[in-house]
Amino acid sequence: MATTNQSQFEEFLPLMAEKLGGDGLIEELCNGFQLLMDAKKGVITFDSLKNNSLILGLDGMSDCNLASMVKEGDFDGDGALNQMELENRIGFRDIRDRDDDI
């Protein structure tokens, strides 16, 4: 299920970039990160993702799937996603680089 959601998001991201432009997309992703993060820790944790999963329409996802979402993007192994890890995970850096080339 996470793979299907990821594929759908990866298809949607370039459309968002085209519509919002680079700066608008950055702002939206920053807002989304702020919404999902644990306010005390400044990162997205399993618990913060689970607590906010309804906002994303993920309220039907199992704990295992939510944990996998965090684990797949956790490049530094701290058990959470910082903003750079989230950007890397969703392929945003590639989109931003393409927008800078235009």
JOHU-V244869 format. One record per pair of residues at least 12 apart in sequence whose ideal C-beta (glycine too) atoms are under 8 Angstrom apart, sorted by the first residue. I is the first residue (numbers start at 0). J is the second residue. D is the distance in whole Angstrom. If there is no record, write none. Layout:
i = {I & I}
j = {J & J}
d = {D & D}
This chain:
i = {0 & 0 & 1 & 1 & 1 & 1 & 1 & 4 & 8 & 9 & 9 & 12 & 12 & 12 & 12 & 13 & 15 & 16 & 16 & 16 & 20 & 21 & 21 & 21 & 21 & 24 & 24 & 24 & 24 & 25 & 28 & 28 & 28 & 28 & 29 & 32 & 32 & 34 & 34 & 35 & 35 & 35 & 35 & 35 & 37 & 40 & 41 & 42 & 42 & 42 & 42 & 43 & 43 & 43 & 43 & 44 & 44 & 44 & 45 & 45 & 45 & 45 & 45 & 45 & 48 & 48 & 48 & 49 & 49 & 52 & 71 & 72 & 72 & 72 & 72 & 74}
j = {60 & 64 & 60 & 64 & 67 & 68 & 71 & 57 & 89 & 89 & 90 & 89 & 90 & 91 & 94 & 94 & 27 & 94 & 97 & 98 & 98 & 94 & 95 & 98 & 99 & 91 & 94 & 95 & 98 & 95 & 85 & 86 & 89 & 91 & 82 & 82 & 85 & 51 & 54 & 47 & 48 & 51 & 54 & 55 & 79 & 79 & 81 & 77 & 79 & 80 & 81 & 69 & 79 & 80 & 85 & 69 & 78 & 79 & 62 & 65 & 66 & 69 & 78 & 79 & 65 & 68 & 69 & 62 & 65 & 65 & 88 & 84 & 85 & 87 & 88 & 87}
d = {7 & 6 & 8 & 5 & 6 & 6 & 8 & 8 & 6 & 7 & 6 & 6 & 6 & 7 & 6 & 6 & 7 & 5 & 8 & 6 & 7 & 8 & 6 & 4 & 7 & 8 & 7 & 8 & 8 & 7 & 8 & 7 & 8 & 6 & 7 & 5 & 6 & 6 & 7 & 6 & 6 & 5 & 8 & 8 & 8 & 7 & 8 & 8 & 4 & 6 & 5 & 7 & 6 & 4 & 7 & 7 & 7 & 5 & 8 & 6 & 5 & 5 & 8 & 8 & 5 & 7 & 6 & 7 & 5 & 7 & 7 & 5 & 6 & 7 & 3 & 7}
